[in-house]
């Protein structure tokens, strides 16, 4: 078929005119967008950095407020006198009021030797030394101070019995975050302050120490969010213990605070491991934010957490998209104007070409081979003359090709039919050969077993029965004879299964109702063994009929159900399902149990003869079932159940026509 013009000369002329203009506009657009996007990101990140600095000021202000509380309380002359008399307990009312009014987690009095002499929140515990605390050491030198510290559950328990439970935070899985070292964080992050207690002469005679728990405390992060960021911007603030959010205004999908979620792994490496600041975009729980992080250090300089503020990246992406659309609209408008001018100019140039194109289209449609009129004396006229000569030659060539095509199509169709027929014969022969080899091998085995075992076995059974009849019923040897007879019966069953596997059983397929068949099998099995501990669930698709040999299918299903009951050891849920498959041409029978499931190494060997996972099994039940299903043109599959324990066996057979 002649190929039609894909691109007209008029379009090419227009593109030649517009392309430089479009390239110039596109270059300006790309450069402008790059500069604007960079400036937007830089300005946004600068704002976030400034907000982080202000948030740090808010945290330091809170520490200074705690310092002022301890300093003002420590100035009370009564406290110094009570500490000199070892009667700090008399100050319980005043100190308790400070503890409650200022919402402190604990308030302790330490003597000049660094020993805790009174805990306002837990008066029953005292006597431990705190000389290793940097804040208390400074306070004993006469310097009030404050900071952030990390306390263990044991340390918190001494301060107040309820603090360990209040500090517990369950860790929640978080995208882009490293795995946390524990499922529950039991340590607590505290704001601490210590101020010297002096006697009337001004000498330091002790320390007043106070602390507030940050775990789960929303007041500080909400103050930072409202004062520093503002709710309208959609920003958030967070205090981390390590890389765990312990106080945050970040919300999860349910609108709850995302306490217990984790810091993203790249930020964790920079802020916690390297002790540096982070100023860049970062993934915050469930979205990208323009973020700023700074490490929080204890009085000894160790990084114990981090302070975060951030603004959502989505508004900045929306602003960049609007700018893109504006520049794109300018580009499109410019291109449309240029296209209109180029179309008017190119139309005047390509009008003679249209006549030639129309003639070519008529030929392509097969209307006729009429000569194309020649207009003018230019190069296009010469092209038209050559085109007319070409059409004459094409007519002759087409007739010749048509004859060859008809001959070739006949030959290809004939050879294809022969090849398909031979392929079918070859596949059938291969299947018959494989089946014949299997039957020959196993048949030889069955014949050998019958010859070598059946005759001695019959003699053993006969002699055992004669011996049983000759002895009194109360004879001690009766039990051994019963064992011999039972084991003889088991060997005979194994031989019978070998024969069943080694020869085709001659199926007589017909319509079979799988639901009725399964119910009959259950009723029959129920007479043979107790099913009291088994819950049977039936999920039958109504009006489903399979095309199969009913007795052979009964043998397959009985084997699968007995295997399922044995796997559950008499207790569990047995589920029987029947349904049509997705194609509507086959039906499925599924047997599901709640037993231990299939071993990992059983998948490839489950239907292999003599392979079994049961101590008393022969390894032939599933292999015989496999052969029956395959002879019916179906499939049998086994797998472990997903989401629960147990195995599932699936038999797929054609539906009854």
C-alpha positions as CSV (number, residue, x, y, z in Angstrom):
1,X,0.0,0.0,0.0
2,X,1.5,3.4,-1.0
3,X,2.5,5.4,2.0
4,X,0.6,8.6,2.7
5,X,2.3,11.9,3.5
6,X,2.9,12.1,7.3
7,X,4.0,15.7,7.4
8,X,3.1,18.3,4.8
9,X,5.5,20.7,3.2
10,X,3.3,23.5,4.5
11,X,3.8,22.3,8.1
12,X,7.5,22.0,7.6
13,X,7.7,25.5,6.3
14,X,5.7,26.6,9.3
15,X,7.9,24.7,11.7
16,X,11.0,26.2,10.1
17,X,9.6,29.6,10.9
18,X,8.3,28.8,14.4
19,X,11.0,26.6,15.7
20,X,13.6,29.3,16.4
21,X,10.9,31.4,18.1
22,X,9.7,28.4,20.2
23,X,13.2,27.5,21.1
24,X,13.9,31.0,22.3
25,X,10.7,31.2,24.3
26,X,11.3,27.7,25.8
27,X,14.9,28.6,26.7
28,X,13.6,31.7,28.5
29,X,10.9,29.7,30.2
30,X,13.3,27.0,31.4
31,X,15.9,29.5,32.6
32,X,13.2,31.7,34.3
33,X,11.6,28.7,35.9
34,X,14.9,27.4,37.2
35,X,15.8,30.8,38.7
36,X,12.3,31.3,40.2
37,X,12.2,27.8,41.6
38,X,15.6,28.2,43.1
39,X,14.7,31.5,44.6
40,X,11.4,30.1,46.0
41,X,13.1,27.2,47.6
42,X,15.9,29.4,48.9
43,X,13.5,31.9,50.4
44,X,11.3,29.1,51.9
45,X,14.3,27.4,53.4
46,X,15.6,30.7,54.8
47,X,12.2,31.3,56.4
48,X,12.3,27.8,58.0
49,X,15.8,28.3,59.3
50,X,14.7,31.6,60.9
51,X,11.8,29.9,62.4
52,X,14.0,27.2,63.8
53,X,16.2,29.9,65.4
54,X,13.1,31.4,67.0
55,X,11.9,28.0,68.1
56,X,15.3,27.5,69.8
57,X,14.8,30.8,71.5
58,X,11.4,29.6,72.8
59,X,13.0,26.4,74.2
60,X,15.8,28.5,75.9
61,X,13.2,30.8,77.2
62,X,11.4,27.9,78.8
63,X,14.6,26.7,80.4
64,X,15.3,30.2,81.7
65,X,11.8,30.3,83.1
66,X,12.5,27.1,84.9
67,X,15.8,28.6,86.2
68,X,13.9,31.6,87.5
69,X,11.4,29.4,89.3
70,X,14.2,27.5,91.0
71,X,16.2,30.6,91.7
72,X,13.3,32.6,93.3
73,X,12.2,29.6,95.3
74,X,15.8,29.0,96.5
75,X,16.0,32.6,97.7
76,X,13.5,31.9,100.5
77,X,15.4,32.2,103.8
78,X,13.2,29.6,105.3
79,X,14.5,27.0,102.8
80,X,18.1,27.7,103.8
81,X,17.3,27.5,107.5
82,X,15.3,24.3,107.1
83,X,18.2,22.8,105.1
84,X,20.7,23.7,107.9
85,X,18.4,22.1,110.5
86,X,17.8,19.0,108.3
87,X,14.1,19.9,108.5
88,X,13.3,20.5,104.8
89,X,10.2,18.4,105.2
90,X,8.7,21.4,107.1
91,X,8.8,23.2,103.8
92,X,6.5,20.6,102.1
93,X,3.6,23.1,101.9
94,X,5.6,25.8,100.1
95,X,7.5,23.5,97.9
96,X,4.4,21.5,97.1
97,X,2.6,24.6,96.0
98,X,5.6,25.5,93.6
99,X,5.5,21.9,92.2
100,X,1.8,22.1,91.5
101,X,1.5,25.7,90.3
102,X,4.4,25.5,88.0
103,X,3.4,22.0,86.7
104,X,6.8,20.5,87.5
105,X,7.6,16.8,87.2
106,X,9.8,16.9,90.3
107,X,11.4,19.3,92.7
108,X,14.4,18.2,94.8
109,X,16.5,19.7,97.6
110,X,20.2,18.6,97.6
111,X,22.6,19.4,100.4
112,X,26.1,20.8,100.0
113,X,27.5,17.2,99.6
114,X,25.4,16.5,96.6
115,X,23.0,14.2,98.4
116,X,19.3,14.5,97.8
117,X,17.7,15.2,101.2
118,X,14.1,15.8,100.1
119,X,12.0,15.0,97.1
120,X,8.8,17.1,97.1
121,X,7.1,14.7,94.5
122,X,8.4,11.5,96.2
123,X,9.3,12.3,99.9
124,X,9.8,8.6,100.7
125,X,13.0,8.4,98.5
126,X,16.1,10.3,99.5
127,X,19.8,9.8,100.2
128,X,21.1,9.3,96.7
129,X,24.1,11.4,95.6
130,X,24.0,13.7,92.5
131,X,27.5,15.1,92.5
132,X,28.0,13.8,88.9
133,X,25.1,16.1,87.6
134,X,26.8,19.0,85.9
135,X,23.9,21.4,86.8
136,X,24.1,20.5,90.5
137,X,27.9,20.8,90.4
138,X,27.6,24.3,89.0
139,X,24.9,25.2,91.5
140,X,27.1,24.1,94.4
141,X,29.7,26.6,93.0
142,X,27.0,29.3,93.2
143,X,25.9,29.3,89.6
144,X,22.3,28.7,88.6
145,X,21.8,26.9,85.4
146,X,19.5,24.8,83.2
147,X,19.5,22.4,80.3
148,X,18.1,19.3,78.8
149,X,18.8,15.8,80.1
150,X,17.8,12.2,79.4
151,X,16.7,10.1,82.4
152,X,16.4,6.3,82.7
153,X,13.2,4.6,84.0
154,X,15.0,3.9,87.3
155,X,16.0,7.6,87.7
156,X,12.5,8.7,86.9
157,X,11.0,6.3,89.3
158,X,13.0,7.8,92.2
159,X,11.7,11.3,91.2
160,X,8.0,10.2,91.1
161,X,6.5,6.7,90.8
162,X,4.2,7.7,87.9
163,X,7.0,9.3,85.7
164,X,8.1,6.0,84.0
165,X,4.6,5.2,82.9
166,X,4.0,8.8,81.7
167,X,7.3,8.7,79.7
168,X,6.5,5.5,77.9
169,X,6.0,6.0,74.2
170,X,5.2,3.1,71.7
171,X,7.3,3.3,68.6
172,X,5.3,3.4,65.3
173,X,6.7,2.2,61.9
174,X,7.6,5.3,59.8
175,X,8.5,5.4,56.1
176,X,12.1,6.5,55.2
177,X,13.2,6.0,58.8
178,X,15.8,3.6,60.3
179,X,14.7,0.8,62.5
180,X,14.4,1.9,66.2
181,X,16.3,0.0,68.8
182,X,13.2,-0.9,70.9
183,X,9.4,-1.3,70.4
184,X,8.7,1.0,73.3
185,X,10.8,4.0,74.5
186,X,11.0,4.1,78.3
187,X,13.5,6.9,78.8
188,X,12.4,10.5,79.4
189,X,13.6,13.8,78.1
190,X,13.5,16.6,80.7
191,X,14.0,20.3,81.0
192,X,16.2,20.7,84.1
193,X,17.2,23.7,86.2
194,X,19.3,24.0,89.4
195,X,19.8,27.0,91.7
196,X,22.0,27.4,94.8
197,X,20.5,27.6,98.2
198,X,22.3,30.0,100.5
199,X,22.3,30.7,104.2
200,X,21.9,34.2,105.7
201,X,25.6,34.9,105.2
202,X,25.4,34.0,101.5
203,X,27.3,30.8,101.6
204,X,26.1,27.9,99.4
205,X,24.6,25.2,101.6
206,X,22.6,23.2,99.0
207,X,20.8,23.1,95.7
208,X,17.2,23.3,94.6
209,X,16.6,21.2,91.4
210,X,13.5,21.1,89.3
211,X,12.5,19.3,86.1
212,X,9.6,19.1,83.6
213,X,8.9,16.0,81.4
214,X,8.9,16.6,77.6
215,X,7.6,13.2,76.7
216,X,4.0,13.7,75.5
217,X,4.0,17.4,76.5
218,X,2.1,19.3,73.8
219,X,2.3,22.8,75.5
220,X,5.8,23.6,74.3
221,X,5.5,22.4,70.7
222,X,2.1,24.1,70.4
223,X,3.6,27.4,71.6
224,X,6.3,27.1,69.0
225,X,3.7,26.2,66.3
226,X,1.4,29.1,67.2
227,X,4.0,31.8,68.0
228,X,6.8,30.9,65.5
229,X,5.1,29.2,62.6
230,X,1.4,30.1,62.7
231,X,-1.4,27.7,62.0
232,X,-2.3,29.3,58.6
233,X,1.0,28.1,57.1
234,X,0.4,24.5,57.9
235,X,3.8,24.1,59.6
236,X,4.7,21.9,62.6
237,X,7.2,21.7,65.4
238,X,8.7,18.6,67.0
239,X,10.9,17.6,70.0
240,X,12.8,14.4,69.4
241,X,14.3,12.0,72.0
242,X,17.0,10.5,69.8
243,X,15.2,10.0,66.5
244,X,11.8,9.4,68.2
245,X,9.0,12.1,68.2
246,X,8.0,12.5,71.9
247,X,6.2,15.9,71.5
248,X,4.9,17.1,68.1
249,X,2.3,19.1,66.3
250,X,2.7,16.9,63.2
251,X,-0.6,15.1,62.6
252,X,-1.2,11.6,61.2
253,X,-3.9,10.5,58.8
254,X,-6.5,10.3,61.6
255,X,-5.7,13.9,62.7
256,X,-3.9,12.6,65.9
257,X,-0.4,13.8,66.9
258,X,2.3,11.6,65.3
259,X,3.9,10.8,68.7
260,X,6.0,7.7,68.4
261,X,7.0,8.1,64.8
262,X,10.6,8.4,63.7
263,X,13.0,10.9,62.1
264,X,13.9,10.1,58.5
265,X,17.2,8.3,58.2
266,X,19.2,10.9,56.2
267,X,18.3,13.6,58.8
268,X,19.2,11.1,61.6
269,X,22.7,10.6,60.2
270,X,23.4,14.4,60.0
271,X,21.8,15.6,63.2
272,X,22.2,12.8,65.7
273,X,25.2,10.9,64.5
274,X,27.3,13.9,63.2
275,X,25.8,16.5,65.6
276,X,25.1,19.0,62.8
277,X,22.2,21.1,61.7
278,X,19.8,20.0,58.8
279,X,18.5,22.7,56.5
280,X,16.8,21.1,53.5
281,X,13.7,19.3,52.4
282,X,13.0,16.2,54.4
283,X,10.3,13.5,54.6
284,X,8.3,14.1,57.8
285,X,6.1,11.0,58.7
286,X,3.8,11.1,55.6
287,X,4.8,14.1,53.4
288,X,7.7,16.2,52.3
289,X,8.4,19.4,54.3
290,X,10.9,22.3,54.0
291,X,12.6,21.4,57.2
292,X,15.2,22.6,59.7
293,X,16.6,20.4,62.5
294,X,19.1,21.2,65.3
295,X,20.5,18.8,67.8
296,X,19.5,19.1,71.5
297,X,22.5,18.5,73.9
298,X,22.6,17.7,77.6
299,X,24.8,19.8,79.9
300,X,27.7,17.5,79.2
301,X,27.5,18.3,75.4
302,X,26.1,14.9,74.4
303,X,23.4,14.8,71.7
304,X,20.2,13.5,73.3
305,X,17.6,14.7,70.8
306,X,16.6,17.3,68.2
307,X,14.3,20.3,67.7
308,X,12.5,20.5,64.4
309,X,10.3,23.1,62.6
310,X,9.0,22.8,59.1
311,X,6.6,24.0,56.5
312,X,4.8,21.7,54.0
313,X,6.3,21.6,50.6
314,X,3.0,21.4,48.8
315,X,2.2,25.2,48.8
316,X,5.6,25.9,47.2
317,X,5.0,23.1,44.6
318,X,1.6,24.7,43.8
319,X,3.2,28.1,43.4
320,X,5.8,26.6,41.1
321,X,3.1,24.9,39.1
322,X,1.1,28.1,38.7
323,X,4.2,29.8,37.4
324,X,4.8,27.0,35.0
325,X,1.3,27.3,33.7
326,X,1.7,31.1,33.3
327,X,4.9,30.7,31.3
328,X,3.4,27.9,29.3
329,X,0.4,30.0,28.4
330,X,2.7,32.7,27.1
331,X,4.6,30.2,25.1
332,X,1.4,28.7,23.6
333,X,-0.1,32.1,22.7
334,X,3.2,33.1,21.0
335,X,3.3,29.8,19.1
336,X,-0.3,30.2,18.0
337,X,0.3,33.6,16.6
338,X,3.4,32.5,14.8
339,X,1.6,29.4,13.5
340,X,-1.2,31.6,12.0
341,X,1.4,33.8,10.2
342,X,3.4,30.8,9.0
343,X,0.3,29.0,7.8
344,X,-0.8,31.9,5.6
345,X,2.7,32.2,4.1
346,X,3.3,28.5,3.6
347,X,-0.2,28.1,2.0
348,X,0.8,30.3,-0.9
349,X,4.0,28.3,-1.4
350,X,2.6,24.7,-1.3
351,X,-0.6,25.2,-3.3
352,X,0.8,23.5,-6.5
353,X,1.9,20.6,-4.4
354,X,-1.7,19.9,-3.3
355,X,-2.6,18.9,-6.8
356,X,0.1,16.3,-6.9
357,X,-0.8,15.1,-3.4
358,X,-4.5,14.6,-4.4
359,X,-3.5,12.5,-7.4
360,X,-1.3,10.4,-5.1
361,X,-4.2,9.9,-2.7
362,X,-6.5,8.7,-5.5
363,X,-3.9,6.2,-6.5
364,X,-3.5,5.1,-2.9
365,X,-7.3,4.5,-2.6
366,X,-7.2,2.4,-5.8
367,X,-9.7,4.6,-7.6
368,X,-7.8,4.7,-10.9
369,X,-4.5,5.3,-12.5
370,X,-5.6,8.5,-14.3
371,X,-2.7,10.8,-15.3
372,X,-2.1,13.7,-13.0
373,X,-2.5,17.1,-14.7
374,X,0.8,18.9,-15.1
375,X,0.6,22.6,-14.1
376,X,3.4,25.1,-14.9
377,X,7.0,24.5,-16.0
378,X,8.8,24.4,-12.7
379,X,10.3,21.5,-10.7
380,X,6.9,20.4,-9.4
381,X,5.6,20.0,-13.0
382,X,8.6,17.8,-13.7
383,X,7.7,15.8,-10.7
384,X,4.2,15.3,-11.9
385,X,5.4,14.0,-15.3
386,X,7.7,11.5,-13.6
387,X,4.8,10.5,-11.3
388,X,2.6,9.7,-14.3
389,X,5.4,7.4,-15.8
390,X,5.7,5.8,-12.4
391,X,2.0,5.0,-12.2
392,X,2.1,3.1,-15.6
393,X,5.0,1.0,-14.3
394,X,3.3,0.5,-11.0
395,X,0.2,-0.9,-12.8
396,X,2.2,-3.6,-14.5
397,X,4.1,-4.4,-11.4
398,X,1.0,-4.6,-9.3
399,X,-0.6,-7.1,-11.6
400,X,2.5,-9.3,-11.4
401,X,2.7,-9.1,-7.7
402,X,-1.0,-10.0,-7.3
403,X,-0.4,-13.2,-9.2
404,X,2.6,-14.1,-7.1
405,X,0.8,-13.2,-3.9
406,X,-2.1,-15.5,-4.6
407,X,0.2,-18.4,-5.4
408,X,2.3,-17.7,-2.2
409,X,-0.8,-17.5,0.0
410,X,-2.1,-20.8,-1.2
411,X,1.3,-22.5,-0.5
412,X,1.6,-20.9,2.9
413,X,-1.9,-21.9,4.0
414,X,-1.3,-25.5,2.8
415,X,2.1,-25.8,4.6
416,X,0.7,-24.2,7.8
417,X,-2.1,-26.7,8.0
418,X,0.3,-29.6,7.5
419,X,2.7,-28.2,10.1
420,X,-0.1,-27.7,12.7
421,X,-1.4,-31.3,12.1
422,X,2.1,-32.7,12.5
423,X,2.7,-30.7,15.6
424,X,-0.5,-32.0,17.2
425,X,0.5,-35.6,16.3
426,X,4.0,-35.0,17.8
427,X,2.7,-33.6,21.1
428,X,0.2,-36.5,21.3
429,X,3.0,-39.0,20.7
430,X,5.2,-37.4,23.3
431,X,2.5,-37.6,25.9
432,X,1.7,-41.2,25.0
433,X,5.4,-42.1,25.2
434,X,5.9,-40.5,28.6
435,X,2.7,-42.1,29.9
436,X,3.8,-45.5,28.5
437,X,7.3,-45.2,30.1
438,X,5.8,-44.3,33.5
439,X,3.3,-47.2,33.3
440,X,6.0,-49.6,32.2
441,X,8.3,-48.6,35.0
442,X,5.7,-48.6,37.8
443,X,3.9,-51.6,36.3
444,X,7.1,-53.5,36.4
445,X,7.5,-52.5,40.0
446,X,3.9,-53.5,40.8
447,X,4.4,-56.8,39.1
448,X,7.6,-57.5,41.0
449,X,5.8,-56.5,44.3
450,X,2.9,-58.8,43.5
451,X,5.2,-61.7,42.6
452,X,7.7,-61.2,45.5
453,X,5.3,-60.0,48.2
454,X,1.8,-61.1,47.6
455,X,2.5,-64.8,47.6
456,X,4.6,-64.8,50.9
457,X,2.1,-62.3,52.3
458,X,-0.8,-64.6,51.6
459,X,1.1,-67.4,53.3
460,X,1.8,-65.1,56.3
461,X,-1.8,-64.0,56.6
462,X,-3.1,-67.6,56.2
463,X,-0.7,-69.0,58.9
464,X,-1.5,-66.1,61.2
465,X,-5.2,-66.7,60.8
466,X,-4.7,-70.4,61.4
467,X,-2.6,-69.6,64.4
468,X,-5.2,-67.2,65.7
469,X,-8.0,-69.8,65.4
470,X,-5.9,-72.5,67.0
471,X,-5.1,-70.5,70.1
472,X,-7.6,-69.6,72.8
473,X,-9.0,-66.1,72.6
474,X,-7.4,-65.3,76.0
475,X,-3.9,-66.4,74.9
476,X,-1.1,-63.9,75.3
477,X,0.0,-64.4,71.7
478,X,-3.4,-63.1,70.3
479,X,-2.1,-59.5,70.6
480,X,1.0,-60.2,68.5
481,X,-1.1,-62.1,66.0
482,X,-3.4,-59.1,65.7
483,X,-0.4,-56.9,65.0
484,X,0.8,-59.3,62.3
485,X,-2.7,-59.2,60.6
486,X,-2.9,-55.4,60.7
487,X,0.5,-54.9,59.3
488,X,-0.3,-57.5,56.6
489,X,-3.4,-55.5,55.7
490,X,-1.3,-52.4,55.5
491,X,1.2,-54.0,53.1
492,X,-1.7,-55.3,50.9
493,X,-3.1,-51.7,50.8
494,X,0.3,-50.3,49.7
495,X,0.5,-53.0,47.0
496,X,-3.0,-52.0,45.8
497,X,-2.0,-48.3,45.7
498,X,1.0,-49.2,43.6
499,X,-1.2,-51.1,41.1
500,X,-3.6,-48.2,41.0
501,X,-0.8,-45.8,40.3
502,X,0.8,-48.0,37.6
503,X,-2.2,-48.5,35.4
504,X,-4.9,-46.3,33.9
505,X,-8.2,-47.0,35.7
506,X,-10.5,-46.3,32.7
507,X,-12.5,-43.2,33.7
508,X,-16.2,-42.8,32.7
509,X,-16.7,-39.1,32.8
510,X,-20.1,-37.6,33.3
511,X,-21.9,-34.7,35.1
512,X,-20.9,-34.6,38.8
513,X,-22.3,-32.3,41.4
514,X,-19.2,-31.4,43.6
515,X,-21.3,-30.1,46.5
516,X,-23.3,-33.3,46.9
517,X,-20.1,-35.3,46.4
518,X,-18.3,-33.5,49.2
519,X,-21.2,-33.8,51.6
520,X,-21.5,-37.5,50.9
521,X,-17.7,-37.9,51.6
522,X,-18.1,-36.0,54.9
523,X,-21.0,-38.2,56.0
524,X,-19.1,-41.3,55.1
525,X,-16.0,-40.2,57.0
526,X,-18.2,-39.1,59.9
527,X,-19.2,-42.8,60.4
528,X,-15.5,-43.8,60.5
529,X,-14.0,-41.2,62.8
530,X,-15.1,-38.6,65.2
531,X,-15.4,-35.0,63.9
532,X,-16.5,-33.4,67.1
533,X,-13.5,-31.1,67.3
534,X,-13.6,-30.1,63.6
535,X,-15.7,-27.1,62.4
536,X,-16.8,-27.7,58.8
537,X,-17.4,-24.6,56.6
538,X,-19.1,-25.1,53.2
539,X,-18.8,-22.5,50.5
540,X,-20.5,-24.0,47.5
541,X,-21.4,-22.2,44.3
542,X,-24.9,-23.3,43.4
543,X,-25.7,-25.0,40.1
544,X,-22.1,-26.0,39.5
545,X,-21.5,-29.3,37.6
546,X,-18.2,-30.9,36.7
547,X,-17.4,-33.3,33.9
548,X,-15.6,-36.2,35.6
549,X,-15.7,-39.8,36.7
550,X,-17.7,-39.6,39.9
551,X,-16.0,-42.5,41.7
552,X,-12.5,-41.4,40.8
553,X,-13.3,-37.9,41.8
554,X,-14.7,-39.3,45.1
555,X,-11.3,-41.1,45.6
556,X,-9.4,-37.8,45.0
557,X,-11.6,-35.7,47.4
558,X,-11.7,-38.4,50.1
559,X,-7.9,-38.5,50.1
560,X,-7.6,-34.6,50.3
561,X,-10.2,-34.4,53.2
562,X,-8.6,-37.3,55.1
563,X,-5.2,-35.6,54.8
564,X,-6.7,-32.3,56.0
565,X,-8.3,-34.0,59.0
566,X,-5.1,-35.8,59.9
567,X,-3.1,-32.6,59.6
568,X,-5.4,-30.9,62.1
569,X,-5.2,-33.8,64.5
570,X,-9.0,-33.8,65.1
571,X,-9.3,-30.1,66.0
572,X,-9.6,-27.1,63.7
573,X,-11.6,-25.7,60.8
574,X,-12.1,-27.6,57.6
575,X,-13.3,-25.4,54.7
576,X,-14.7,-26.9,51.5
577,X,-15.2,-24.6,48.5
578,X,-16.6,-25.0,45.0
579,X,-16.7,-22.3,42.3
580,X,-16.1,-21.7,38.6
581,X,-12.8,-20.2,37.5
582,X,-12.3,-16.8,35.8
583,X,-12.7,-18.3,32.3
584,X,-16.0,-19.9,33.1
585,X,-14.8,-23.1,31.4
586,X,-13.6,-25.0,34.5
587,X,-14.6,-25.5,38.1
588,X,-12.6,-25.6,41.2
589,X,-12.8,-27.7,44.4
590,X,-10.7,-26.3,47.3
591,X,-10.0,-28.1,50.6
592,X,-8.6,-25.8,53.3
593,X,-7.4,-26.8,56.8
594,X,-6.0,-25.0,59.8
595,X,-3.2,-27.4,60.5
596,X,0.5,-26.7,60.5
597,X,0.7,-26.3,56.7
598,X,3.1,-27.8,54.2
599,X,6.9,-28.0,55.0
600,X,9.0,-25.6,52.9
601,X,10.7,-28.5,51.1
602,X,7.5,-30.3,50.2
603,X,6.3,-28.0,47.3
604,X,8.3,-29.8,44.5
605,X,7.9,-33.4,45.9
606,X,4.4,-33.4,47.2
607,X,2.9,-35.4,44.3
608,X,6.0,-37.6,43.8
609,X,5.3,-41.4,44.5
610,X,6.5,-42.6,47.9
611,X,7.0,-39.1,49.3
612,X,5.1,-38.5,52.6
613,X,5.3,-36.3,55.7
614,X,3.2,-38.7,57.9
615,X,4.8,-41.5,59.9
616,X,2.2,-44.1,58.8
617,X,1.8,-42.8,55.2
618,X,2.7,-44.6,52.0
619,X,3.3,-41.6,49.8
620,X,1.0,-42.8,47.1
621,X,-2.3,-41.1,47.9
622,X,-1.5,-37.7,46.4
623,X,0.4,-39.2,43.5
624,X,-2.7,-41.4,42.6
625,X,-4.9,-38.4,42.9
626,X,-2.5,-36.4,40.7
627,X,-2.7,-39.1,38.0
628,X,-6.6,-39.2,38.2
629,X,-6.9,-35.4,37.8
630,X,-4.4,-35.3,35.0
631,X,-6.3,-38.0,33.1
632,X,-9.4,-35.9,33.4
633,X,-7.6,-33.0,31.7
634,X,-7.4,-31.0,35.0
635,X,-4.9,-29.7,37.5
636,X,-4.2,-30.2,41.2
637,X,-2.2,-27.7,43.2
638,X,-1.1,-27.3,46.8
639,X,0.0,-24.3,48.8
640,X,0.1,-22.9,52.3
641,X,-2.7,-20.5,53.2
642,X,-1.9,-16.8,53.2
643,X,-2.6,-14.9,56.4
644,X,-3.2,-17.9,58.6
645,X,-1.8,-21.4,59.3
646,X,-2.8,-24.4,57.3
647,X,-2.7,-25.7,53.7
648,X,-5.0,-25.4,50.7
649,X,-5.4,-28.0,47.9
650,X,-7.1,-26.9,44.7
651,X,-8.5,-29.3,42.0
652,X,-9.5,-27.8,38.7
653,X,-11.6,-29.8,36.2
654,X,-13.7,-28.9,33.1
655,X,-17.3,-28.0,33.6
656,X,-20.0,-30.3,32.3
657,X,-21.2,-29.1,28.9
